[in-house]
Amino acid sequence: MKREHVIKPVLDHHYPTIQYGKGVYLYDEQGKAYIDGCSGAVTAGLGHGVQEIIDAMMEQANKVSFVYRSQFTSEPAEQLAEKLSDLAPGNDYWTFFVNSGSEATETAMKIAIQHWQEKGRPGKNKVISRRMSYHGITLGALSMSGHVLRRRRFIPLLEDFPVVMPPYCYRCPLGKTVGNCQVACADDLATAIKRIGAEHIAAFIAEPIIGAAGGAIVPPEGYYKKIKAICEQYDILFIADEVMTGIARTGAMFGMQHDEVEPDLMALGKGMSAGYTPMAATLVKDHVMEPILKGTKSIMSGHTYSANPQSAAISLAVLTYIDKHQLVSAAANKGRYLLNALHLLADGIKIIGDVRGKGLLLAIEFVADRTNKQPFAPGLGVTSRIIENAFQKGLLVYPAAGAIDGEGDAIIIAPPLIISEEEMNQLVRILAESIREVMAELTPSTLE
Ligand code: PMP
């Protein structure tokens, strides 16, 4: 075999070479078509090869691609920050540009800590997160993440941040039933704050809808209102990790808008540039910036490529495209159609335990036994088998396995927001075949 130089996710796995992409399809060098059922990593929200974005890219490249943020600002960066604030709840956010979702959450953490330092409360420096959560792969972001599999090897290097229970209604951590629970899981945050002491806590971070660490887990109604009230009561900043949910994905511009809650800070990434360039951001409310403006007058963080005009111009074009093609409402409507199709699928396939999500951020959780929700043994690798089978058939879906403290099987279905009804039908058809084939491979004893 020819020597390889790119370090791949799985070193002994063969990855086809991509040739080009158009709309919801990707084509490899053999000419095989793949329907992008998860927008890569829930990123390529506009689909591939969109001419308007390519034009914007060229136009900016013809002016200037890079300037260093300590020397210049640029029109695209200023316009993008203004547009994000106009779109965000409350319209009073500043933007700190970064290059990945991990940097966006980690920067949010740092700004929250700096906020309290400037207010003369340096002891407030811990961040509470939830047991099922993923906020990124760098050590700071991983410290805030509950994702057992991704943390495991680095535990000695991570901050020992507290975690509270997740709003996971399919397997309620309190054994309650939806609609009859008074959203009791949110009270765990108040309990944790009292135990640790609010004087030690800077912020609470949560994904509006849990993504990779469980699969499109939508909290019960009223959850975030209660969470925000608890944060306010104890003087704790609320960080919404909108890296996966933000920018139209869930049928609202920001996931938190479903709950009518205004986070103090937001982390954005993925869909913000729809995969056309690495781009991410931390949005910070006026009142969080205020003591920093009066004090140090500088955020103690930043990266070489932060706020580069090339990426800003691309993101700006993405937001313009979303507006022009009304992709927020498209995500809501198409999401309802696809969710319904997945529910119909579940009727006939007994390893489907739960179908859930909002807008075009949907997921299926697989179980060995539907009646008692018994998960499959991790060694069976059910999630990866379904993903691999679908891949062979030309369908891409995203893993969300390991939700239950490292166990459990789920996949995310999150196609580009421009997907047609016919393409959604094709996606569901292939997915059904793959799940059925993997189900047939599993021995009957695993299923009874
Ligand atoms: N937060 C959430 C909610 C995410 O889904 C991800 C990526 N899956 C991240 C943070 C990290 O983003 P990145 O991979 O761009 O660093």
Boltz pocket constraint, residues with backbone or C-beta under 6 A from the ligand:
constraints:
  - pocket:
      binder: B
      contacts: [[A, 41], [A, 99], [A, 100], [A, 101], [A, 102], [A, 103], [A, 105], [A, 134], [A, 135], [A, 136], [A, 137], [A, 207], [A, 211], [A, 212], [A, 241], [A, 242], [A, 243], [A, 244], [A, 269], [A, 270]]
      max_distance: 6.0
